[in-house]
Amino acid sequence: METITINLDYTQEQFKEAYQFHYRKTLHPERGIILGTLLLLYGIYTIVTKGSSSSNFILILLPLLLLLLIAFVYFILPVIFYRNNERIREPFRLVLTDETIFVTVKDGKSELKWSFFKDFRSNNEFILLYQTKKKFSILPKAAFSNPDEFETFKQQLASKIPNK
């Protein structure tokens, strides 16, 4: 692998989109949205056909809460996390080599072996490097010097990190 230097300075939108990519692969929000919508329609149908009662209103309230929870986790939580975490908003540099990843932040430097990462996921806009199932680093396509470098790096990752 040739040495690749990436200067990162996440925007709120990049951060939110990366977390949404992560949640699509782990939480599968579309399933919750479909379930919540079906339950909500069933609750409305029940109220229309059988009349309103407290138990019938619960059939509407619970799916609404599920849909609100999904919206909160998927759209609002990443923004809150971005705004409340100063470190995420600070620029930093990664130097990727065959053996290590060198990380330079405002307060210091560190060197990570590729074995530090347990998994990775990628799409056309991001690479997520997972340290654990829930903790990951974001490498946006925009941070690479050109689209070919991004695609080459995605291909080389397969030899460094077993994609599960």
C-alpha positions in Angstrom: 0.0 0.0 0.0 1.3 3.4 -0.9 1.3 5.9 1.9 -1.9 8.0 2.0 -2.3 11.2 3.9 -5.7 12.3 4.8 -6.6 15.6 6.5 -10.0 15.4 8.2 -12.3 18.1 9.4 -15.8 16.6 9.6 -18.8 18.7 8.8 -21.9 18.1 10.8 -23.6 16.7 7.6 -20.7 14.2 7.0 -20.8 13.1 10.6 -24.6 12.6 10.5 -24.5 10.7 7.2 -21.8 8.4 8.4 -23.8 7.6 11.6 -26.9 7.0 9.5 -24.8 4.6 7.3 -23.7 2.8 10.5 -27.3 2.6 11.9 -28.6 1.3 8.6 -26.2 -1.7 8.9 -26.7 -2.3 12.7 -30.2 -1.1 13.7 -32.0 -1.6 10.3 -34.4 1.4 10.9 -36.4 0.6 7.8 -37.8 -2.5 9.7 -38.8 -0.3 12.6 -40.4 2.2 10.3 -42.4 -0.4 8.5 -43.5 -2.1 11.7 -44.4 1.3 13.3 -46.3 2.3 10.3 -48.3 -0.9 10.1 -49.1 -0.8 13.8 -50.1 2.8 13.5 -52.4 1.9 10.6 -53.8 -1.0 12.6 -54.5 1.3 15.5 -56.3 3.8 13.3 -58.3 1.0 11.7 -59.2 -0.3 15.2 -60.4 3.1 16.4 -62.4 3.7 13.2 -64.1 0.3 13.3 -64.5 -0.3 17.0 -64.6 3.1 18.5 -62.3 5.0 20.7 -61.1 3.5 24.0 -58.0 3.8 26.1 -56.7 0.4 24.8 -57.3 1.5 21.2 -55.4 4.8 21.8 -52.4 2.7 23.1 -52.4 1.0 19.6 -51.7 4.5 18.2 -49.4 5.8 20.9 -46.9 2.9 20.9 -46.2 2.9 17.2 -45.9 6.7 17.3 -43.3 6.4 20.1 -41.4 3.8 18.1 -41.4 6.1 15.0 -40.2 9.0 17.2 -37.5 7.0 18.7 -36.2 5.9 15.3 -36.3 9.5 14.1 -34.4 10.6 17.2 -31.7 8.0 16.9 -31.3 8.3 13.2 -31.6 12.1 12.6 -31.2 14.0 15.9 -28.7 12.0 18.0 -25.8 12.2 15.5 -26.3 16.0 15.4 -26.4 16.3 19.2 -23.3 14.1 19.5 -21.4 16.2 16.9 -22.3 19.5 18.5 -21.5 18.3 22.1 -18.1 16.7 21.3 -15.5 19.3 20.6 -12.9 16.7 19.6 -15.0 15.6 16.7 -15.1 19.1 15.3 -11.3 19.5 15.5 -9.2 18.9 12.4 -6.8 16.0 12.4 -4.5 14.0 10.1 -4.2 10.4 9.3 -1.2 8.9 7.6 -2.0 5.4 6.3 0.9 3.0 5.6 1.3 -0.8 5.1 1.8 -1.4 8.8 0.2 1.4 10.7 -2.1 4.4 10.9 -0.5 7.5 12.3 -3.0 9.9 13.9 -2.1 13.5 14.6 -4.6 15.7 16.6 -4.3 19.1 18.3 -3.0 17.6 21.5 -0.7 14.8 20.3 0.0 11.9 18.1 -0.6 8.2 18.2 0.3 5.1 16.1 -2.2 2.4 15.5 -1.6 -1.1 14.0 -4.1 -2.3 11.5 -5.0 -5.1 13.9 -6.5 -2.4 16.2 -9.5 -2.4 13.8 -11.8 -5.3 13.9 -14.0 -4.6 10.9 -14.8 -2.1 8.2 -17.8 -1.0 6.2 -17.9 1.1 3.1 -20.2 2.7 0.6 -19.7 5.3 -2.1 -19.2 8.1 0.4 -17.6 6.7 3.6 -15.3 4.1 5.0 -16.1 3.2 8.7 -13.2 1.5 10.5 -14.6 -0.4 13.5 -12.6 -0.7 16.8 -15.6 -2.4 18.3 -19.2 -3.1 17.1 -20.3 0.4 18.2 -17.1 2.5 18.0 -15.7 3.5 14.7 -13.6 6.0 12.8 -15.0 7.8 9.8 -13.1 8.3 6.5 -15.2 10.4 4.1 -14.5 10.1 0.4 -14.1 13.9 0.3 -11.0 13.7 2.5 -9.1 11.6 -0.1 -7.1 13.5 -2.7 -9.1 12.0 -5.6 -11.9 9.3 -6.1 -9.4 6.8 -7.4 -7.4 7.0 -4.2 -10.6 6.3 -2.2 -11.5 3.3 -4.3 -7.9 1.9 -4.2 -7.8 2.3 -0.4 -11.2 0.5 -0.1 -9.8 -2.4 -2.0 -6.6 -2.5 0.0 -8.5 -2.6 3.3 -9.6 -6.1 2.6 -6.1 -7.4 3.1 -5.7 -5.4 6.3 -9.0 -5.9 8.1 -11.2 -8.9 7.8 -14.6 -7.6 6.7 -17.2 -9.6 8.6 
